[in-house]
Amino acid sequence: MENAKNKKQKKIRKDIEKICEIRKQTIKNIFKEYVLITIGCIVMAVGVSLFLLPNELSTGGFSGIATILYYLFKFPLGSTMLILNIPLLLVAYFKIGKQLFFRSIYGTIIFSVLVDFFDKMEPLTHDKFLGCIYGRDYDGNRNCDSIKV
């Protein structure tokens, strides 16, 4: 009787150890994903703030709309992008699930904050051609439209 009880306890311990190991791997993967999202946001924010904005170049999507509003009304670019993305993020919550939603929220907020942060720095070039090449749009397109306001 006691031998069967010990076997059950050993099996339970092994199951708990497996669960703990899975959780450790999951936490590592989640941490890695968020670090990579942060690095991507830094690269994108540098491209937009230090290359595209100073050269009056625009990207597509909400970033492009926010850039136009930045030049017309002097609204902060990062804050405007965040506000414009709120309805899209709310729709995403119901359509794509919570896990991707939280990554999207994190990336949007970090990108918006970093764009406003880097916007205060000295631009790296005032050459429109170089700004267009270096400030690539984050979806991989070299989509540079000159803005004259």
N, C-alpha and C positions, 0 to 999 in steps of 0.2 A: 504494500500500500504506500509506504513512504517513498519507495523507488519511483513509482508512477507519479507521485506528487513532485519529486525532484525533476523528473523529465518535463513535466508541465511547466515548472518554474524556469527551467533552462530554455524551453521553447519560447516562453513569454519574454525572457531577457533578450534572446536573439531577435525576436520581433521588434522589441523596443529599440535595440541597437540599430537595426535596419532603418527604422523610422527616423531615428536621430541622424543617421548618415544621409538619408534622403533629404532631410531638412537642411543639413549643412550644405549639401550640393546645391539645393534650390536657393538658399540665401546667397551663396557665392555667385550663382548665375544671375540672380536679380541684381546684385551689386555690380557685377560686370556690365550688365545691360545699361544700368544708369550711368556708370562711368563713361561708357561709349556714347550714350546720348549726350552727356555733358561735353565731351570732346567735340562731337559733331556740331553742337550748338556754338561752341567757341569758334570753330573754324567758320561757320556760317556768319556769325555776328561780326567777325573780323572782316570778312569779305564784303558784307553789306555796309558796315559803318566806316571802314577805312579805305575802301576802294570805290564802291558804287555811289554812296551818298555825296561825297565831296565832289564827284565828277558829274553830278546831276544825271545819273543813270538809274534805271528802274529795272526791277525784276517783274515776273508775272505773279498772278494771284493776289492774295491779300497783302503780301509784302509790297507789291507794286501799287496797290490802292493806297496803302499806308504811306508809301513814299510820296505819292502825289499830294496827299493831305499834308504831309510834312512840309513840302515846298509851298503849298498854297496858304496854309493856316498856321504853320510853325508848331503843329502838334508833335509831341515826342513820338518818334517812330515806333519804338518798342511797345509803348503803352497802346498806341493805335492798333498795332498788329494784334496785341492781346485782346483788345475789345472786339475787333472784327472777327476774331477766331472763336469767341464765346458761343455764338449760335451753332457754329460748325461742331464744336466740342460737345455741346448738349445733344445734338443729333447723333454724334458718334457714340455717346454713352449708351443710347438705346439700341444702336445698330451693331456695334462691334464688340461689346462686352467690356467688363470692368478693367481687366488687366491691361489691354491696349489703351483704354481710355486714360488710365492713370499715367502711363508712359507718355501719352500725347499731352496731357496737362503739364506734366513735368517739363517736357521738351519745349512746349510753347512758352511757359513762364520763364524758364532759364534763357531761352533765346531772346525773349523780349527784354529781360533785364540786362543781358549782355549787350544787346544792340544799343540800348540807352547808355550803358557804361562806356562802350568803345566809341560812341558818338562824340564824347567829350575829348577824345584824344586827337592829336594832330594826324591828318590824313597821310598815308604813305606815298601817294602820288596824286598829281593834279593833271596827269595825262589821261584823257578820256579813253584812248585805245588801251593803254595798260590797265586802267581801272576796269574796263570791260573784260579783259582777259583774266586778271587776277580776282576780280569780284564775281566769279562764276555763280550763277544761280544754284541754289542748293539741290535742285533736281537734276543737275548735270548739264543743263542747257547753257549755252553762252547767250542768254537772252538779255541783251542790253538795249534798252530803248532810251534814247536821250530825252530828257525832260526840259522844256523851255517854258517857264512860267513867268 
